[in-house]
């Protein structure tokens, strides 16, 4: 039996357990850096399959690394398993996690014969937007020794190389002074007004930024009572640009808008976070070509999506991985339209039969891609030369 047939056979025996794992994670959503159940279940599944599992990698309690095979070419498969506040697994990280386990189980079947090592890298807190799991793992050596990395991400439709852009998330905090809003308003410093001025400034700024830039946020604290001048307000914002370089140009323009609110009202302003941004995704063309071929062999072609292929989409810390080593991040379709990622309706679609099939197809396509990486002499040599 050849390596790909063996990988398919191994995945077929594991399919029921993988779908159950996906549904269990979906039913117990956990926020970033709090994914205790998901991390445990994933580690147990991999340990039961014979992987050597290291929990709490790089000082992150819900990170892990699970390894099989002993070959010189080392392929990492990234698992994500955190949820979104309030709407659960509306980005389908339950599918990402289970597909990573499935890909590793399938590829490991032939790893030693191909001179391959397979690791599942459990990467917490992808949704936190700053100083996330993959960024901290990169800084602390969690990707050392990996020659190529991959993962699949659920979406309404299949897409080989989505245009994933850089992003930075931060909190803004204003401090003013309370006073009676009617009797003694002149004695107050209105932190609410500071935030209103900042948001108005941001609206005016939009005329003078790139069409591909994004600025969006929420108010996290707006005051305690309407008859008290608010002394404490805060907001959480994300700014995005096509690249980290462009993001560095956008950041001071946005910060000045918040500083304007402080200047106009006399409030003090503080910025928290934004120091470890997400990078743009650089899909490795050769690795992506292998994944395309394997996905199409499973009956998953990549249609011409028009605007969807050229418009900036979301952001992910997988972009930071892609700047450090050859990586891919294809989207696997779950037939959810009109529901799209980060909608409650998408949450419901992530445990449908279409989602379960996407999990299995994505896992096998990744396993076959890892096998191809080990079997292609020129590509194997290029990857090994990075060490």
N, C-alpha and C positions, 0 to 999 in steps of 0.2 A: 504494500500500500504506500503511495507517495505521501509526502509531508502534508499537502493540502487536504487530501482525502482523510488522512488520520486526524487532522485538526477538525474537520467537519464532523467526523464520527464522535470525537471527544465532546464537542459542543452539543451535539444532539443528545448525548446522555445527560448533559448538565442543564438542558434548557428549562425543564420544569422548576428546578431549584433556583435558577437565575430569575425567572419571572416572579417566583414567590419572593425572592429577595428584593426585587424592584418594588413590588407592591407593599412589602413590609416597610421599607424606607419611606415610601410615599405616604403611608398611613401614620407615620410617626415623624413628622417634619421637625427638624432641629436647626436653629440659627447657627451662623458661622462661629467656629471655635467652641460650639456647644454640642457637636454631633457625636455624643458618646455612644448612643445606641447604634447608629449607622456604622461608625468606625469599628465597633465591636463585632457587629454582624459580618462586615466585609472581611475582617481579619479571621474570624472563625471559618468562613467559607473557604478562604485561601489556605489556611492551615490544614483544614480537613482534606484539601486537595494535594497536600504534600509540599506546599510552599513554606520556605523559611520566613517567618513573619517577625518584623520588628515594630512594636507599637510605640507610640509617643516619639516619633522621629524628630530629631533636631530640637528637642525641647518643647514640641507642640503636642499636647496630650491627645488630640484627635487626629494627628497625622500618623501615617504608617508607611512601611515599605515591605513588600512581600516578594520573594525572589525564588525563581526556579531556573534550572539549567546552569551550565558552567562554561559556556563558550565565550570567546573573546569579544564578540559583538554583543553589545548590551542595549536592548530596546526597552524604553520605559513607557508604560501605559498609565495615563493619569486618570484618577477617579476623583470626582467631585460629589458631594453628598449633603451640602447645606441647603437650606430653604430660604424663601423670602418672607419677611415679616407679614403676617396677616393672611397671605394667600398661599402659603405652603410651597409645594414643589411645582410652582408655575413656570419654572425654567427646566423642569425635567431632570434634575440631578439624580433622581432615583434611577433613571435610564442610563445616565452616564456611568454611575457607579457599577451597576450590574453588568453593563456591556464591557467595562474594563476588566472585571473578574472573568467574564466569559472569554474575552480575547486572550487573556493570559492563560487560562486553562487550556484553550485550544492550541495556542502556539507552543506551550510548554511540552505538548505531546511529542514534538519533533525537535525540541531545542538542542539537546545534546548531539543529535545526529547532524545538525546544521551548524554547529559551533556558535550557538546562540544562548544568551542569557535573557530572561524575561523578568522584568520587575513591574509590579503594580505600585504606583506611588499615590498614596492617599493624601489628597491635597485639600485641607479644610478651608472654609470661609472664602469661597470664590466671590460670593455676593457682597462682601463687606466694602469693596471699592477702594481700599487703601491698606497697605501693609498686610496683605492677604496671605493665604497659605503658601501658594507657589512662590511668591516674592520672598517670604521668610525662609522657605526651604532652599531657594537658590542662594540666598545670602549665607546660609549655615551649612552648605555642602550637601543638601538633600538630593541634588541631581548630579553630583560628582560621579564620574564613571559611566554615565549614560551617553550613548552615541546618537540616539534619535528618540524623539518622544511623540506620542500621538494620543488622541482621544476623539470620541464622536459626541456631538451635541444635538439633542432633539430640536426640531424646528417644524414649521408647517410643511416644509418640502425639503427635498435633498438639495444640498449645495456643496460644491467641492471646496471652494475657497472664499468664504464670506469676507467682506471688507470690514474687518474688525479694527477699531481705532483706539487711540490712547485715551486714558481717562484719569482724572484725579478727583477724589472725594474728600471733603473737609467740612468741619463745623465752624460756624461764625457765632460768636457770643458777644452781645452788647451788655454793658453795665451802665445804668443811669442812676436815678435817685427817685425813690417813692415820694409822693405827696398826694394830698387830697385833690382829685382831678377837677373839682368845682370850686372849693373854697380857697385853695392855695396852689393853683397850677403853676404859678411863677416860681415856686420853690422846688419844682420837680425837674428832672432830666429824663426825657422820654425815650427809653430804649426802643419802644414800639415804633416811634417816628423814625428813629435811625434805620430800622429794618425796612420801613416803607420807602424811605428815600433811596436806600440801596437797591431795592427791587425795581424802583422806577428808573434808576440809573442803568441797571442791567438791561431793561427794556430798550432804552435809548442806545446802549452800546451795540445792540444786535445789528444795527445798520453798518457797523464798522468792523465786523469780524468776518472771517471766511464763511462761505456758505456751508462748508463742511464742519464748522465748529458747532458745539452744542453747549448750552448752559441751562441747567434745570435743577430745581431743588424744592424743599419743603420747609415750612416753619415748624420748628420743634417746640418752641415756647413763645407765647405771644403776650404774656401778662397774666395777672392773677384775678383782677376784678376791674370792671369798667369805671369804677369810681376811684381807682388808685392809678396814679401815673406809673406805668410799668417801668421797673428798674432793671428787669432782666428779660431779655429776649434772645432767641437763638434760631439758627436755621442750619440745615444740612444741604450742601450743594455738590453737584458733580459738574465738572467742566470736561469737555472732550475735544480733541483735535485729531487729525489724521495720523500724526506722529508725535513722539515725545518732544522733538524739537519745536514743533508748532505749539504744543501744549505749553512749553516754557514761555513762548511769546504771549499766549493768551492769558496765563495766570495773573501777571501783574495788572493787566487791564481790568480783570474781574475783581481783584482785591481792592483796586482803587475805588470801585463802586461802593464796596462795603465801607471803606475808609471815609468816603464822602458822607455816608450816613452819620458816622461818628463825629466828623468835623462840623456838620450842620447843626447837630443837636447838643454837642458837648458830652456825649456818651463815650465810654471807652470801648474799643473793639479788640477782640482776641480771635486769632485763627488757630484751629486745632486740627491736626492731620494734614492730608494732602502731600505728605513728605515722601511717600513710597507709591507713586502712581502706576497704573497699568500701562503697558506698552502696546503699540500696534502689533498686529499679528503678521508675521512673515512666513507664509506657507512655503515649505520647501518643495520646489516644483517637481523634482524627481520622485520624492516620496509620495507626493500628491498624485502623480501620474500612476503609480502602482496602486494606490487606493482606488482611483477611478476605475482602473481595469477590473479590480476585484469586486467593487460595488456593482459595476455593470454585469459582471458574470453572475451575480446574485439577483439580477433583474431590477437593479436600482440605477437607472441612468440619471444623468444630470441634465435636466431640461434647460432651455434658454429662458431665464427668468426676467430678462429685460432690466427694468429699473432696480429690481431687488438685488441684482448682482453688482451694481455700480454705486448705489447709495450707501453712505456709511451706516453701519449697523450698531451693534452693541460693543462692549469692551469686556475683556477677560484677562486675568493674570497669566493665561496660557501665552499671551503675547510676550510677556517677559521671558518665558521659557524659550519661545521661538527666536529671541535675540541671542540666546545663549547657546542653543544647539538646534540642529535640523528638526523641525516639528510640523505637524499638520493638525488641523482642527475642523474636519468636515462636519457639515450638518446632515443629520439623518431625519427624513421626513416622517411625521406621524399622522398626516392627513387631518390636521386640526382646523383648517380654515372654516369659518372666518376667525376662529380663535388664534391668537398669536402669543408668543412668549410674554410672560409677566402679566397675563390676564387670568382671573380665576377660572375661566372656561378652559384655558390651556392646562391648568392643574388637573382638571377632570380628564382631559384627553391623554394624560401621561400614564394611565393604567388601562387603556383600551387595548383590544387585540392589535390594532395598528401600531400602538406604542410597543407592545410586546414583540411584534415582528421586527420593528426597527431596532430594538435592543439586540435581538439575535443576529440580524443581518449586519449591524454595525460591528458587533463582536467578531463575527467571522471575517468580515472584510479587513478589520485590523489585524487579526491573526494571520491571514493570508499575506497581508502587506509586510508583516514582520518576517514571515518565511521568505518572501521575495527579497527583502533587504539582505537576508543572510545568504541568498542563493545567487544574487547578481554580483559578479566579481568586481566590476568597476565601482558600483555604488557601495558595496561592502568596504572596498579599499578606501574610498573617500571618507566614509564615516569613521573607520578605524584610525585614519590619519589625523583625526581631530584630537586623539588622546595625547 
